[in-house]
């Protein structure tokens, strides 16, 4: 059985494959008892692979691996078909089963992601075993219904990441048994209440709080909770003052009557992974603290707040929503890139999604491609979609959003540009009770000045997510099966197995506004945008949907036209 693969041997695109070509690799015909032999039907290329291409074995998920000796393989967005089943899985899987792989795999709590630690789907056939089928959450595969095409199945993975952006990932209540730090002002005369949750922490550290707050805490904590006083600590000393009580950071931080941006900025790095900062006050800060937007994305840190006297009023999902506001106004920054397009498509197809979508991007070519992809869909769903390129006008993006909303600004702002200043500027587009979604994967340590006063004065929310779960991907596939979502609409270019390296390079160069899909079972198909494909192969072009979007009919024609030998 022929089997071509694009293995990765080091840093740089030139180390994907051998001399710019895929290589033939051996493949056992019979899987071991705990394995499946799978055929890769479609594999999407993802910009998150750029880090691996640039870092090679230094990538965090490769743990210093020498790729020249032990290569890996890109391709974590994969739709596959089971060819043969090992004896141990005979009751679970059958030849012909269609599966999507959830790549965010963990073994004993350690990330062993498919397409990174585990060689991925840029290959025609390969074996998967316990590393995929018996990891921490069981089997990291999801069935694909027969009605769903290969491309849609593969795109369920990036779509799952988009879906995850609107499911609650932040912890929104104090951690039971955790360590809480309450920092205040000794001259604060506010009479606070704490209607819930004060009995949660196992340790409470008090800094510069008023006597009434100290009494409230002493009376309200659970029996056995340790209370520690640490007063007179300047913000510049926060980082070194609490290593003995919170070496991994505080699970929950409560800042009472905040006035200083420097104080909030100094306290924020002490938030633990999935920790919260609760800002409780009625006066604005004296500036905008520089907050770590990378940690919003990767560490799920939560900033909550209230301007009531009830400290507990900040917490909970009722106050801290995760979904786009029904019939609201949503702004998408980086709107015409592949992931920005997907966020907008989801918003348009959402049954009670935003009525007005404002799409901001700097690339005219991508804007035109996105208009073609989503314009008719927006009209069909009764949504207004307006594009804006600030490089062609003296009007700023702030003025544009203000004009389009009559001064109210946006209910939701979604950013797909991994640049700190861009993210900070986008946050300024939120109106009261607005939600900011940091989808772009900026590194931890990327600081952006954010108006934290609005967290407690106007219920602003700064959120972010990284990756997806099996449940997210299953949700996307379920929506696709029910016709509630069309994942393949985001497809912009296709290629066969020989186009693997060209696809990676095109992704790096940003040649296509949407997603690039490699069909490993297609032979002799160069990398082509859908418009070029339609022009050169009119029969396939005729099967594309309105606006030239990908369809299952076009996919079937393409695979029959470019069928690989013995595929």
C-alpha positions as CSV (number, residue, x, y, z in Angstrom):
1,X,0.0,0.0,0.0
2,X,1.6,3.3,-1.0
3,X,2.0,5.8,1.9
4,X,3.4,9.3,1.5
5,X,4.2,11.5,4.5
6,X,5.4,15.0,5.2
7,X,7.5,14.4,8.3
8,X,9.1,17.4,10.0
9,X,12.9,17.1,10.7
10,X,13.7,20.5,12.2
11,X,13.1,24.3,12.0
12,X,11.9,25.9,8.8
13,X,9.6,25.0,6.0
14,X,12.6,23.4,4.2
15,X,12.6,20.7,6.9
16,X,9.0,19.7,6.2
17,X,9.4,16.6,3.9
18,X,12.6,15.7,2.0
19,X,13.9,18.1,-0.7
20,X,10.4,19.7,-1.0
21,X,8.6,16.4,-1.5
22,X,6.7,13.9,0.6
23,X,8.5,10.7,1.4
24,X,7.4,7.1,1.2
25,X,7.1,5.5,4.6
26,X,6.5,2.0,5.7
27,X,3.1,1.1,7.1
28,X,2.2,-2.2,8.8
29,X,-1.0,-3.6,7.2
30,X,-2.2,-5.1,10.4
31,X,-2.6,-2.9,13.5
32,X,-1.5,-4.1,16.9
33,X,-4.2,-5.2,19.4
34,X,-4.5,-1.7,20.9
35,X,-4.2,0.2,17.6
36,X,-6.3,1.4,14.6
37,X,-5.0,1.7,11.1
38,X,-6.5,5.0,9.7
39,X,-6.7,6.6,6.4
40,X,-6.3,10.4,6.4
41,X,-9.1,11.9,4.3
42,X,-8.5,15.6,5.0
43,X,-6.1,17.7,7.1
44,X,-6.4,21.4,7.6
45,X,-3.4,23.7,8.0
46,X,-3.4,25.9,11.0
47,X,-1.4,29.1,11.8
48,X,-0.7,27.7,15.3
49,X,1.8,25.4,13.5
50,X,4.0,28.4,12.8
51,X,5.5,28.2,16.2
52,X,6.5,24.6,15.6
53,X,8.0,25.4,12.2
54,X,10.0,28.3,13.7
55,X,11.1,26.5,16.9
56,X,11.4,22.9,15.8
57,X,12.3,20.7,18.7
58,X,12.4,23.7,21.0
59,X,8.6,24.0,20.8
60,X,7.1,23.5,24.3
61,X,5.0,20.5,23.2
62,X,8.1,18.7,21.9
63,X,10.1,18.9,25.1
64,X,13.5,19.3,23.5
65,X,13.1,16.5,21.0
66,X,15.8,16.1,18.3
67,X,13.6,16.1,15.2
68,X,16.5,15.0,13.0
69,X,16.5,11.7,14.8
70,X,12.8,11.5,15.9
71,X,10.7,13.6,13.5
72,X,7.2,14.7,14.1
73,X,4.5,15.6,11.6
74,X,2.2,18.6,11.2
75,X,-1.6,18.2,10.8
76,X,-3.7,18.4,13.9
77,X,-6.9,19.2,12.1
78,X,-7.7,15.7,10.7
79,X,-10.7,13.7,9.5
80,X,-9.9,10.0,9.1
81,X,-11.5,6.7,8.2
82,X,-10.8,3.4,10.1
83,X,-9.2,0.8,7.8
84,X,-8.4,-2.0,10.2
85,X,-9.1,-2.5,13.9
86,X,-6.9,-4.2,16.6
87,X,-8.4,-6.9,18.6
88,X,-8.7,-4.8,21.8
89,X,-11.0,-2.3,20.0
90,X,-13.1,-4.7,18.0
91,X,-16.2,-3.9,20.1
92,X,-15.7,-0.1,19.8
93,X,-14.6,0.6,16.2
94,X,-15.2,-1.0,12.8
95,X,-13.6,-0.6,9.4
96,X,-15.3,2.3,7.6
97,X,-15.9,4.4,10.8
98,X,-15.3,8.1,10.2
99,X,-13.6,10.0,12.9
100,X,-12.3,13.5,13.8
101,X,-9.3,13.7,16.0
102,X,-9.3,16.0,19.0
103,X,-5.6,17.0,19.1
104,X,-5.4,18.5,22.6
105,X,-4.4,15.2,24.2
106,X,-3.1,14.8,27.7
107,X,-1.4,11.8,29.3
108,X,-0.9,11.9,33.0
109,X,-1.7,15.6,32.9
110,X,1.0,16.3,30.3
111,X,0.2,17.7,26.9
112,X,1.0,15.2,24.2
113,X,-0.8,16.9,21.3
114,X,-1.5,15.2,18.0
115,X,0.4,17.0,15.3
116,X,3.0,18.0,17.8
117,X,4.3,15.4,20.3
118,X,2.3,12.7,18.4
119,X,3.0,12.9,14.6
120,X,-0.1,14.3,12.9
121,X,-2.1,13.9,9.8
122,X,0.0,15.1,6.9
123,X,0.3,11.5,5.7
124,X,-1.9,9.1,3.8
125,X,-2.2,6.3,6.4
126,X,-0.9,5.7,9.9
127,X,-1.5,3.9,13.1
128,X,-2.9,5.3,16.3
129,X,-2.9,3.5,19.6
130,X,-3.1,4.3,23.3
131,X,-1.4,7.7,22.8
132,X,-4.7,8.8,21.2
133,X,-7.3,6.1,22.2
134,X,-6.5,5.7,25.9
135,X,-5.3,9.0,27.2
136,X,-6.5,11.0,30.2
137,X,-10.0,11.6,28.8
138,X,-10.2,8.3,27.1
139,X,-10.3,8.2,23.3
140,X,-9.6,11.6,21.7
141,X,-11.7,10.8,18.6
142,X,-15.2,11.8,17.7
143,X,-17.5,10.1,15.2
144,X,-18.4,12.0,12.1
145,X,-21.8,11.5,10.6
146,X,-22.0,10.3,7.0
147,X,-23.7,13.5,5.9
148,X,-20.6,15.6,6.9
149,X,-17.8,15.9,4.3
150,X,-14.2,15.2,5.0
151,X,-13.2,18.9,4.9
152,X,-16.0,19.8,7.4
153,X,-14.9,17.0,9.6
154,X,-11.3,18.2,9.7
155,X,-12.5,21.8,10.2
156,X,-14.4,20.7,13.3
157,X,-11.1,21.1,15.2
158,X,-10.5,24.9,14.5
159,X,-14.2,25.4,14.7
160,X,-14.2,23.8,18.1
161,X,-11.6,26.4,19.2
162,X,-14.0,29.1,18.0
163,X,-16.9,27.4,19.8
164,X,-14.8,27.2,23.0
165,X,-14.4,31.0,23.0
166,X,-18.1,31.3,23.9
167,X,-18.3,28.6,26.6
168,X,-17.4,29.5,30.1
169,X,-13.8,28.6,30.8
170,X,-13.1,31.0,33.6
171,X,-13.6,30.1,37.2
172,X,-16.1,32.6,38.5
173,X,-16.3,31.7,42.2
174,X,-13.6,31.6,44.9
175,X,-11.8,28.3,44.9
176,X,-12.9,25.9,47.7
177,X,-9.9,25.4,50.0
178,X,-7.8,28.0,48.0
179,X,-5.7,30.9,49.0
180,X,-7.4,34.4,48.9
181,X,-5.7,37.7,49.2
182,X,-7.9,40.7,50.2
183,X,-6.1,44.0,49.8
184,X,-7.8,47.3,50.7
185,X,-7.2,50.7,52.1
186,X,-7.1,51.2,55.9
187,X,-9.0,54.5,55.6
188,X,-11.8,53.0,53.6
189,X,-15.1,53.6,55.4
190,X,-17.3,51.5,53.1
191,X,-19.5,49.0,54.9
192,X,-19.0,45.9,52.8
193,X,-21.2,42.8,52.7
194,X,-20.3,39.3,51.7
195,X,-23.5,37.5,50.9
196,X,-21.8,34.3,49.7
197,X,-18.5,32.5,49.2
198,X,-16.5,33.9,52.1
199,X,-16.5,30.4,53.6
200,X,-14.7,29.0,50.5
201,X,-11.0,29.8,51.0
202,X,-8.7,27.8,53.2
203,X,-6.3,30.7,53.8
204,X,-7.1,34.4,53.7
205,X,-4.3,37.0,53.6
206,X,-5.3,40.5,54.6
207,X,-3.4,43.6,53.5
208,X,-4.2,47.2,54.6
209,X,-7.9,46.4,55.1
210,X,-10.1,48.5,57.4
211,X,-11.1,47.1,60.9
212,X,-14.6,46.5,59.7
213,X,-13.4,44.4,56.8
214,X,-11.1,42.4,59.1
215,X,-14.0,41.8,61.5
216,X,-16.3,40.8,58.5
217,X,-13.7,38.2,57.4
218,X,-13.1,36.8,60.8
219,X,-16.8,36.3,61.3
220,X,-17.5,34.9,57.9
221,X,-14.7,32.4,57.1
222,X,-15.1,28.7,57.7
223,X,-13.9,27.1,60.9
224,X,-10.2,26.3,60.6
225,X,-9.5,28.9,57.9
226,X,-6.1,30.5,58.4
227,X,-6.1,34.3,58.5
228,X,-2.8,36.1,57.9
229,X,-2.1,39.8,58.2
230,X,0.5,41.5,55.9
231,X,0.2,45.2,56.0
232,X,2.2,48.2,54.7
233,X,3.4,46.5,51.5
234,X,4.0,48.8,48.6
235,X,2.7,47.6,45.1
236,X,6.3,47.4,43.9
237,X,6.9,44.8,46.7
238,X,3.9,42.6,45.9
239,X,5.9,40.1,43.8
240,X,8.3,39.2,46.6
241,X,6.0,39.6,49.7
242,X,3.9,36.5,49.4
243,X,6.0,33.6,48.1
244,X,5.7,31.8,51.4
245,X,1.9,31.8,51.4
246,X,1.1,31.7,47.7
247,X,4.1,30.3,45.8
248,X,1.9,29.7,42.7
249,X,0.0,32.9,43.1
250,X,-3.3,33.5,44.8
251,X,-6.4,31.5,43.7
252,X,-8.5,34.6,44.3
253,X,-7.6,38.3,44.8
254,X,-10.1,40.8,46.1
255,X,-9.2,44.5,45.7
256,X,-11.4,46.8,47.8
257,X,-11.9,50.4,46.8
258,X,-9.2,50.3,44.1
259,X,-7.9,53.7,43.0
260,X,-4.4,53.1,41.7
261,X,-3.7,51.5,38.3
262,X,-0.2,50.7,39.5
263,X,-1.6,48.7,42.4
264,X,-3.9,46.6,40.1
265,X,-1.1,46.2,37.6
266,X,1.3,45.0,40.4
267,X,-1.3,42.6,41.9
268,X,-2.4,41.0,38.6
269,X,0.7,38.8,38.1
270,X,-0.1,37.2,41.4
271,X,-3.3,35.7,40.1
272,X,-2.8,31.9,39.9
273,X,-3.7,29.7,36.9
274,X,-7.5,29.9,36.5
275,X,-7.5,32.5,39.3
276,X,-9.8,35.5,39.8
277,X,-9.3,39.2,40.6
278,X,-12.4,40.8,42.1
279,X,-12.4,44.6,41.9
280,X,-14.9,46.2,44.3
281,X,-15.3,49.9,44.2
282,X,-17.2,53.0,43.0
283,X,-14.4,55.3,41.8
284,X,-12.3,54.9,38.7
285,X,-8.7,54.1,38.7
286,X,-6.2,56.8,38.0
287,X,-5.1,55.1,34.7
288,X,-5.1,51.9,32.8
289,X,-3.1,49.1,34.2
290,X,-1.0,47.0,31.8
291,X,-2.5,43.5,32.1
292,X,-1.2,40.3,30.7
293,X,-3.5,39.5,27.7
294,X,-1.5,36.3,27.1
295,X,-2.7,34.9,30.5
296,X,-6.3,35.8,29.6
297,X,-5.9,33.4,26.6
298,X,-3.7,30.6,28.1
299,X,-4.3,30.8,31.9
300,X,-8.0,31.7,31.9
301,X,-7.5,34.5,34.4
302,X,-10.7,36.2,35.3
303,X,-11.3,39.9,36.2
304,X,-14.7,40.3,37.8
305,X,-16.1,43.3,39.7
306,X,-19.0,45.1,41.2
307,X,-19.8,48.7,42.3
308,X,-22.2,47.4,45.0
309,X,-21.1,46.9,48.6
310,X,-21.7,43.1,48.3
311,X,-18.3,41.6,47.4
312,X,-20.0,38.4,46.3
313,X,-22.1,40.2,43.7
314,X,-19.1,40.1,41.3
315,X,-19.1,36.3,40.9
316,X,-21.2,33.8,38.9
317,X,-22.2,33.3,35.3
318,X,-25.3,35.5,35.6
319,X,-23.0,38.6,35.8
320,X,-20.2,37.2,33.7
321,X,-21.6,36.0,30.4
322,X,-19.6,34.0,27.8
323,X,-21.9,34.2,24.7
324,X,-22.3,37.0,22.2
325,X,-25.1,39.4,23.2
326,X,-28.4,38.4,21.4
327,X,-29.3,41.0,18.7
328,X,-26.3,43.1,19.9
329,X,-23.4,44.7,18.2
330,X,-20.2,42.7,17.7
331,X,-16.9,44.0,16.5
332,X,-14.3,41.6,15.0
333,X,-10.7,42.9,14.7
334,X,-8.6,40.8,12.3
335,X,-12.0,40.0,10.8
336,X,-10.8,38.8,7.4
337,X,-8.2,36.3,8.5
338,X,-9.2,32.6,8.6
339,X,-10.1,32.6,12.3
340,X,-11.8,36.0,12.2
341,X,-13.9,34.7,9.3
342,X,-15.0,31.7,11.4
343,X,-15.9,33.9,14.4
344,X,-18.1,36.1,12.1
345,X,-19.7,33.1,10.4
346,X,-20.6,31.6,13.8
347,X,-22.1,35.0,14.8
348,X,-24.1,35.1,11.6
349,X,-25.3,31.5,11.9
350,X,-26.1,31.9,15.6
351,X,-29.9,31.7,15.9
352,X,-30.1,34.8,18.1
353,X,-26.7,36.3,17.2
354,X,-25.6,39.9,16.8
355,X,-27.8,42.1,14.5
356,X,-24.8,44.2,13.5
357,X,-21.3,42.9,12.8
358,X,-18.5,45.4,12.3
359,X,-15.5,43.8,10.6
360,X,-12.1,45.6,10.9
361,X,-9.2,44.4,8.9
362,X,-6.2,46.0,7.1
363,X,-6.1,43.7,4.0
364,X,-8.3,44.7,1.1
365,X,-7.8,41.3,-0.7
366,X,-8.9,39.4,2.4
367,X,-11.8,41.8,3.0
368,X,-13.1,41.2,-0.5
369,X,-12.8,37.4,-0.1
370,X,-14.6,37.6,3.2
371,X,-17.4,39.6,1.7
372,X,-17.8,36.9,-1.0
373,X,-17.8,34.2,1.6
374,X,-20.2,35.7,4.2
375,X,-22.1,38.6,2.5
376,X,-24.9,36.5,1.1
377,X,-25.1,34.5,4.3
378,X,-25.5,37.7,6.4
379,X,-28.3,38.9,4.1
380,X,-30.0,35.5,4.3
381,X,-29.9,35.6,8.1
382,X,-31.0,39.2,8.4
383,X,-27.7,40.5,9.8
384,X,-25.9,43.7,8.8
385,X,-22.3,43.2,8.0
386,X,-20.1,46.3,7.6
387,X,-16.4,46.2,6.7
388,X,-13.8,48.9,7.7
389,X,-10.2,49.3,6.7
390,X,-8.7,52.1,8.7
391,X,-5.7,52.5,6.3
392,X,-8.0,54.1,3.7
393,X,-9.5,56.9,5.8
394,X,-8.8,59.5,8.4
395,X,-11.6,57.9,10.5
396,X,-10.2,55.8,13.3
397,X,-11.7,52.5,14.3
398,X,-13.0,54.1,17.5
399,X,-14.8,56.8,15.4
400,X,-16.1,54.1,13.0
401,X,-17.6,52.0,15.8
402,X,-19.0,55.1,17.5
403,X,-20.6,56.3,14.3
404,X,-22.1,52.9,13.5
405,X,-23.5,52.5,17.1
406,X,-24.7,56.1,17.7
407,X,-22.1,56.4,20.4
408,X,-23.1,53.3,22.3
409,X,-20.0,51.3,21.2
410,X,-20.0,47.5,21.0
411,X,-21.5,44.8,23.1
412,X,-18.8,42.4,22.1
413,X,-15.3,42.7,20.7
414,X,-13.5,39.6,19.3
415,X,-9.7,40.0,18.5
416,X,-7.8,37.6,16.3
417,X,-4.6,39.6,16.0
418,X,-1.9,38.5,18.4
419,X,-0.4,41.9,19.0
420,X,-0.6,43.6,22.4
421,X,-1.3,47.2,21.2
422,X,-3.9,46.0,18.7
423,X,-5.7,44.1,21.5
424,X,-5.5,47.2,23.8
425,X,-7.0,49.4,21.1
426,X,-9.8,46.9,20.4
427,X,-10.8,46.8,24.1
428,X,-11.5,50.5,23.8
429,X,-14.4,49.7,21.4
430,X,-16.5,48.1,24.2
431,X,-19.5,49.8,25.5
432,X,-21.0,49.3,29.0
433,X,-21.5,45.6,30.0
434,X,-19.2,44.7,27.0
435,X,-17.3,41.5,26.5
436,X,-13.7,41.4,25.1
437,X,-12.6,38.0,23.7
438,X,-8.8,37.6,23.3
439,X,-8.8,34.8,20.7
440,X,-5.4,35.5,19.4
441,X,-2.7,33.4,21.1
442,X,-0.3,36.1,22.3
443,X,2.5,34.7,24.5
444,X,2.2,35.0,28.3
445,X,3.8,38.2,29.3
446,X,2.2,40.3,26.6
447,X,1.0,43.4,28.3
448,X,-1.7,45.7,27.2
449,X,-3.2,48.8,28.9
450,X,-6.8,47.9,29.7
451,X,-9.5,50.0,31.3
452,X,-9.9,47.9,34.4
453,X,-12.2,50.5,36.0
454,X,-15.0,49.4,33.7
455,X,-14.8,45.9,35.1
456,X,-16.4,47.1,38.3
457,X,-18.1,50.3,37.1
458,X,-19.6,49.0,33.9
459,X,-19.3,45.2,34.1
460,X,-16.7,45.0,31.3
461,X,-15.4,41.5,30.8
462,X,-12.0,40.4,29.5
463,X,-12.0,36.8,28.4
464,X,-9.9,34.4,26.4
465,X,-9.6,30.7,25.6
466,X,-6.9,28.4,24.3
467,X,-7.6,25.2,22.4
468,X,-10.8,23.1,22.7
469,X,-12.1,20.0,24.3
470,X,-13.7,16.8,23.0
471,X,-17.1,18.2,24.0
472,X,-16.5,21.4,22.0
473,X,-15.6,19.4,18.9
474,X,-18.6,17.1,19.3
475,X,-20.8,20.2,19.6
476,X,-19.5,21.6,16.3
477,X,-20.1,18.2,14.5
478,X,-23.5,18.1,16.0
479,X,-24.3,21.6,14.7
480,X,-23.0,20.6,11.3
481,X,-25.1,17.5,11.2
482,X,-28.2,19.5,12.1
483,X,-27.5,22.1,9.5
484,X,-26.9,24.8,12.1
485,X,-23.3,25.4,11.0
486,X,-21.4,25.0,7.8
487,X,-17.7,24.5,8.7
488,X,-16.5,24.1,5.1
489,X,-17.7,27.6,4.2
490,X,-14.3,28.8,5.7
491,X,-12.3,26.8,3.2
492,X,-10.3,28.9,0.7
493,X,-7.7,26.6,-0.9
494,X,-7.2,22.9,-1.5
495,X,-4.3,20.6,-2.5
496,X,-3.4,16.9,-2.7
497,X,-0.7,15.0,-0.8
498,X,2.0,16.5,-3.1
499,X,1.0,20.0,-2.0
500,X,1.8,19.6,1.7
501,X,4.8,21.9,1.8
502,X,3.3,24.4,-0.6
503,X,0.3,24.6,1.7
504,X,2.4,25.2,4.8
505,X,4.3,28.0,3.0
506,X,1.1,29.6,1.7
507,X,-0.2,29.6,5.3
508,X,2.9,31.3,6.5
509,X,2.7,33.8,3.7
510,X,-1.0,34.5,4.2
511,X,-1.8,33.8,0.6
512,X,-5.4,32.8,1.3
513,X,-8.0,34.6,3.4
514,X,-9.6,31.3,4.6
515,X,-8.4,27.8,5.5
516,X,-6.1,25.6,3.5
517,X,-7.1,21.9,3.2
518,X,-4.9,19.1,2.1
519,X,-6.6,15.9,0.8
520,X,-3.9,13.2,1.3
521,X,-5.9,10.7,-0.9
522,X,-5.7,13.2,-3.9
523,X,-2.8,12.8,-6.2
524,X,-1.6,15.4,-8.7
525,X,-3.6,18.2,-7.3
526,X,-1.5,21.3,-6.7
527,X,-2.4,23.9,-4.2
528,X,-5.2,26.0,-5.6
529,X,-7.6,28.7,-4.4
530,X,-11.2,27.8,-5.0
531,X,-11.6,30.4,-7.7
532,X,-8.7,29.0,-9.6
533,X,-10.0,25.4,-9.1
534,X,-13.4,26.4,-10.5
535,X,-11.7,28.0,-13.5
536,X,-9.4,25.1,-14.3
537,X,-12.0,22.4,-13.5
538,X,-15.4,23.7,-14.4
539,X,-17.2,20.6,-13.4
540,X,-15.9,20.9,-9.9
541,X,-16.5,24.7,-10.0
542,X,-20.2,24.1,-10.9
543,X,-20.6,22.0,-7.7
544,X,-19.4,24.9,-5.5
545,X,-22.0,26.7,-3.6
546,X,-23.3,30.3,-4.1
547,X,-20.4,32.7,-3.7
548,X,-17.9,29.9,-4.7
549,X,-18.0,28.2,-1.3
550,X,-16.9,24.6,-0.7
551,X,-19.6,21.9,-0.7
552,X,-19.7,18.1,-0.2
553,X,-20.6,17.7,-3.9
554,X,-17.4,19.6,-4.9
555,X,-15.4,17.4,-2.6
556,X,-16.7,14.2,-4.1
557,X,-15.9,15.4,-7.6
558,X,-12.4,16.5,-6.6
559,X,-11.6,13.2,-4.9
560,X,-12.8,11.2,-7.9
561,X,-10.9,13.4,-10.3
562,X,-7.6,13.2,-8.4
563,X,-7.9,9.8,-6.8
564,X,-4.5,8.6,-5.6
565,X,-3.4,5.1,-6.7
566,X,-5.0,2.4,-4.5
567,X,-6.8,5.1,-2.5
